[in-house]
Amino acid sequence: MIRVRTPEVALTRAVRFLHPRIPLYVVPRGAGEFMIGATMIESADRGAVTVRSALELLGAAYALHPAFGEAEILEMSADVRPAYPDNEPRIEERGGRIFVNGFYRHGFLLAPAFAERAATLAFARAGERLCAS
């Protein structure tokens, strides 16, 4: 993930770009700031950003819009993806808590539907507790 700032790019919503070698997404954060992500390296390593990842990500961003070539880099970071081995999101209950995890890179698309499911589950559990008291 790389966070950049440039007044030369005007996006108002998230963009998914299917580059020939690397899928890319760009999320506008306001005030000319953008979060660029989506390297495709499969790893459980929580290490730093590699040169290869940075080059691929920045190259794909530049292919999307050449103005990203002059953007100010604010942050670069790497981490593991929020996914389960089967890449399917889940709602789980443990210890009286509801956990909603595993959205991988599709969280902004799936979040509304899963929030509704989690709320329905939470209200059902609250109703069961009221009936049991």
N, C-alpha and C positions, 0 to 999 in steps of 0.2 A: 504494500500500500504506500502510495506517495501522495502527500498533500502539497498542492502548489497554489500560487497566486498569480493571476494575470488579468489585466483589464481588457485584454484582446479577445477573450472567449466569452460568448454570451449564451450560456445554457440555462434554462429555467427548470429542467427536470432531469432525472437520471437518464443516461444514455448507455446502451449496451452496444458495443462495436465488435463485430466478428472479424478480426484481423486474420489473415491467412495462417499465421503461426500462433497467435495468442489472443484469446478473447479478452476484451477489456470493458470495464465499466467506468463511467465518470459520473460523480455525484456532485452537483453544485452545492456549495455551503454558504453562499452569499458573499457579498463584498469582493467579488473576483476570486474567491477561493474555491478549489475543487479537490475532491478526493478521487484518486485514480487507483484502481486495483484490478486484480485478477490474474496473477501469475499462475502457471499451471504445474508447478513443481510439487509432486506428491512426496510429502515428508512429514514425519512427526517431530522433526527437529525445530525447536523454538529459538534457533540462532538468529543472528543478524541478517540483514538484507545482503544477498550475494551480488557480485558485480553482474553476473549473467541475468539475474532477476531484474535488477535496476535497468540494465540496458534494454531488455525486452520490453519492460513496462513503459519506459520513456520513449522507446522507438515506436511502439504502438500508439501512444498518446500523440506523438508528433505526426504519425500517419493520419490520425483522426483529424487533427487541426494543427497546422504548422506553428501557430502562435504558442502552443505548449512548449516549443523549442526555446522560447525566451522567458518562460515562466520562472518565477522565484520558487525554489524548493523549500518548503517550510518544515517538512517531516518525511522521513522514510522509515518504515518499520515492517517487520515480518512476524508472522505468528502462524499457528496451526489453524486450519479451517474449522468452523463450528459445524462439524458433520459427524455422523455415525458411519461405520464401515459400509452400510448399504445406501448412504446418502439420502435416507428418508427422514424427515423431521418427525418428532414424537412429542406427545403430551404424556407425562408420567406423574404418578402420585407416589410420594414417599414421605413418611413421617408427618402426615397431615399437611403437606405442602404440594403444590402443583408446579411441575417443572415443564417448561416449553423450550425445547432445544433442537439443534440439528438442522438449521436452515441453510447451511452451506452458503452459497452465493445468491440464493433466491429469497432471502429474508424479507426484503421490501415488498415482494410480490405475495408471499404467503402469510405474512404477519397479520393482516386483517382477519382472514379466515380462522387462523389459529387462535387469535385473541378472542374471537367470538366463541370458539369451542371451549377455551379455557374458562371464560366467564360463565358459560352455561354449566360447566362442571363445578366451578366454585359455588355458584348459586344453588345447584343441586345438593352439594355437600352441606352447605349452610342450612338448607331446608331440612335435610336429614337430621342434623344436630338439633334443630329447633323441635322437630317432632319427637326426638328421643328424650328431650328434657321434660 
